[in-house]
Amino acid sequence: MFGLFRAAPGWDLTALLNAAEPRASLAKRNLWLARLLEWLRHPVSRDEASTGTTLLPVLRIKHLLNVLERNPEHARAFAGVLTSIWRDVDAIGLFADVGFAPRVALWGEFVHRLRQHLLPRTADTTDLAELFDLLFPEQADEQWLLALDDELLQRLSHVLLGQARNKAWQAPMLSGLTTLVSTVRASGLSATLRRRMSADLLANQPFEQLASACDDMVDALRAGDADKTGQALQYLRALLEACRAAAATIPDHLEAHGVSVEIVFALEQMQARIERIEALLICLVAEQPQRELARLLASLVRVVHERRSITQLFSSHYSLLARKVAERSAETGEHYITRDRADYGHMLKHAAGGGAIIVGTTFAKFTVIAIGMSAFWTGFWAGANYAMSFLIIHLLHWTVATKQPAMTAPAMAQKLEHIERDADLQSFVDEVANLLRSQFAGILGNLAVVAPVVLGVQLLSSLLFGSPLVGEKSAHYVLHSLTLLGPSALYAAFTGVLLFASSMVAGWFENWFVLHRLESAIAWNPAIIARLGASRAQRWAKWWRDNVSGIAANVSLGMMLGLVPVLLDFIGLPLDVRHVTLSTGQLAAAVGALGTDIFRLADFWWCVAGIAVTGILNLSVSFYLALKVALRSRGIRLADRARVSSAIWRRLREQPRSFLLPPKASSDASPPAS
């Protein structure tokens, strides 16, 4: 759609100048201007193509000015078209609206950008902001506008204005300035932003004074009073700086009290408007404004293209939320990292407890499948089974090993911020060893309990009732589904994605809980206090603050494991889940159903291999995704990956035991990085 005017490549400068008609309809004049700018930027010969996207328009503008200076008739028509367009269009929106969302709402802006990508634009418009998209459709336009030198700008100004010092161009800029100041004032006084700014910086009421200061500035400019203009400009700029300083305190509040992308978006919109006000002020008070106008035009081109990008919208506005989610996961992740023998022993015990609960989960899953419900309800109740099991494990403070990586990765990302010195790097390697050792303990504790207990239940059922709880038909299905020769590796990696997603849900939900001050609401709401009593309300508030993340993580993970495969299969993506602890329980149930003869089957050993691969992929995929998000949200880029890798490999060669077992004495353990 941005190449709308390339359909007429035969247009040359002579034809364009002959077609310049100041009395034509506005749509035709707009179309003529768009074709002129298209001629500036697009080469018609191989020599021009080699000139470059920045230099070619500059050269063509020089050629255009040479022609106009030699042909007064063409110059009058050229200037007449441009001045008539400026007279007949509404230019206020170009300065006050371009680059800004019409509403301070992230999803409204998303819909607007999507519409820009999908729908063509028209030259039949009186809105210069809308026409601007057609006039400057390429990002390279910013570069050649900045490349125009002062001589070219002076010559272009002379062609357009002649010897007259006409300042009619200032009128829409002054109106745009007033509009921008009004919007900034309204945003700064809105409860959404005002309550999150520093009270000390708002004490002098900078936002309240903006409107009157702007009116004084505009009146002085229109009156041509240089002294009053200087004084009004100085005062207005001081107020803008005070507003900017107050707005800069909002991210600190969000860091402490929870992040909202809507608030971040509103803040960035306000800050961008303050920058636009500054740019307009520079143009309005400059003695020779041509250079500043070119810079303003180039900046408008840049923001237009930034605003077209849907990817840029979400990547910029979700970065702070991603960091906050990662930080909240990091706080939780610290509890999953063992650093000495005592921690290691606690991890084994907690993982053993988690494995005991998964025994019940395993048999409940077989029961859900045996009932034979529809696919959706089978997935729903399977998910409810997982969610309930994970929730019980969480409330008993036990552990499921596969949840650890997504939680521990943000904690590791924090350590990567400080590895400049060798001592800091060694401290990070210590944490890597601690993390891997913790993962080993978690898996060992889970599997060491779930496999023998499931097998024992199967054997006990055979002794008491004459048949195992899980029969031979289900056992053969397990051998068929868990084998490494099938898609188990793909399913295990997909499960790692779901494990990561649950950690993000947990962080987001905890951030939402903190942002909306629900802990305070539970503790101090009169109705809740009347029902529970003051002391119990306080305890409930603390309990929810401590457990909201875990509840969200476990419930979301369980329901995703059950429902996501069903929903994906409905749209033709036959993906399933493979969880290492659940898969081990299922294979143990198959052993209990088929007896010792199963050890002679190659399918059994392929399933054992499949479970090993499942464990590796569950852990590595979720850890990788969580670490990547944590690093990106913090802006960390590992420039010296080789240095980190070599340090880890050196530790592996010199102290391989440290990656599997705790140090012999707690004093041997290196202190964690601060």
C-alpha positions, 0 to 999 in steps of 0.5 A: 500500500505504501507504493501506491504512487509507483504505478506511474513510473513515467512521471518526470520532473517536466511532466510534474511541473507542467501538472502543477495546478494551484486551482485544482481540487485538493485531492488532485493537489495532494496526489500531485505532491505525493507524486513529486515526493515519489519522484524525489526518492525513486531512481529511474536509471542504474546510475541513480540507483547506485547513488543511495537512498539518502543522497539521491533525494538531495541531488534531485532537490538541487536539480528541482531548485535549479529548474525552478530558479530558471523558470519563474512560471514553474516556480509560481505554480510550484509555490502556489500548489504547496501554499494552497495545500497548506492553506486548505488542509488542517495542519494542527493534527500533524503537530499535535496528533502524529505519533500519538494514540488518539486514546491512551489505551494500549489495545486501542492503539493495537487496533489502530496500527492493525487497521493502518497495515490492512487498509489503504489510504486516500489522497482525498483528505483535508487532514494533513496528519492523514496525508503525511502517511502517503507523503513519507511512506519510507523510513529512509525519508528521515535520513534525506530530510536530515541531509538537507544543508542550510543552503538548500533549505534557504533556497527552498524557502526563497522559492516558496515565500520569495522575499516576504517574511510570511509567518502564516506557517506558525498558526497551526504550530501554535494551535498544535502547541496549545493542544499538546500542552492541554493533553499533557496537563490532563494526563498529569492531573489524571488519577492514574498518573498523578497518584504514582508521581512524587508528591514532593515534585508535584508540590508546586503544581507544575501541571496546573500552571502549564495552560496559562504559561502556554497561553502567555507564550502564544500571545507573546509570539503573536504580538511579536514582543521579543522580551515577553516571548523570552520570559514566557518561553523560559517559564514554560520550559521550566514547567515542562522540566518539572513535569518531566521530572515528576513523570520520571518517578512513575517507573519507581512507583511501578517497580515497588507496587506493581506494573501496568502496561496501560500506565506505562503506555500513558506515561510514554505518551505524555513524555513523547508529547513533552518532547514534541512541545520542546521541538515546536518551541525551538521552531517557533522561536528560531531566527532561521527556522528552516533547519529546525523545521527540517529536523521536526519533519524528520522526527515526524517521519520517524515516529510515523514509522515507529507507530506503524510497527505492531511488534515495536508497540508490544516489545517496548510496552511489555518490557517493564512488565516482563522485568517485573514478572521475571523479578517476582519469579526470581524471588520465588526461584531463590527458594529452589536453589540449594547451596549446602547439604542442609538445603540439599536434604530439604530439597530431597525431602520436599521432592519425595513428598511431591512424588508421593502426591504424583502417585495419586495423580497418575492413577487419577489420570488413568481413571479419567481416561477410562471413563471415556468422556468427550475430548474436551471434558477428558482434557478438563478433568485431567487438567483439574487433576493436575492442578489439584495435585500441584496445588496440594504439593504447593500448599504442603511446601513440597516440590515438583522438579519440572517447576524449578527451571522457569522459576530459577532462570530469572534468579540466574539472570540477576547474577549475570548482571554482575560478572565483569570481574573474575570473582563475580564470574566464579560466583555465577558459576557457583550458582550454576552448580547450585542450580544443576545440583538442585535440579538433580535433587528435585528429579531424584526425589520425585522419581525415587518415590513415584516409581516404587510407590506406583508399582507397589500400589499395582502389586497390592491391588493384584494381591487384594483384588486379583488384578492391578488398578491399571490393566494390560490394555492401558499398559500397552498404550503407555508403552506405545505413547512414551517411546522415544521412537515416537513424538515424545521428544517434541511433546516434552519440549512443548511441555517445557513451553507450558512450564515456562508459560505457567511461571509467566502467569504466576508472575503476572498474577502476583503483579496484578495482585500487588498493583491492585493492592488486594493484600491491603484490601483484604486486610483493611476492607470493612466488610471483610473485617466484619466477617473475619475479624481484624486479626484473621483478615490480616492473616488472610491478607498475608497468606494470599500475598505469600501464596498467590504466585504459587496458586496461579502457577500450579492451577494454570500449569495443571489446566494447560497440561490438560486443556491445551492439547485438546484445544490444539487438536481441535484446530488441527495441531496434534500436540500432547504433553510429556511430563517426566514425573507423570510419565515415570508414574505411568511407566511404573504402572505399566510394569505393575500390569505386565510383570517382569516380562516387560523388561524383555521388551525393547519398547520398555527400554525405549520408554525409559530412554524417552523419559530421560529425554523428556526430563532433559527437555522439560527442564532445558526448554522452560529454563531457556525461555525463562532465562531469555525473557529475564535477560531481555527484560533487563537489557542484558546482552552477553557480549562474552559468552565464551568467557562464561562457557569456559568458566562453566566447563572448567568447573565441570572438569575440575569439580564434576561432583559439585554439579550433582552433590552438595559440598562436604561441609557448608564452609566449602560452599561459595557465597552466592553473588550479591 
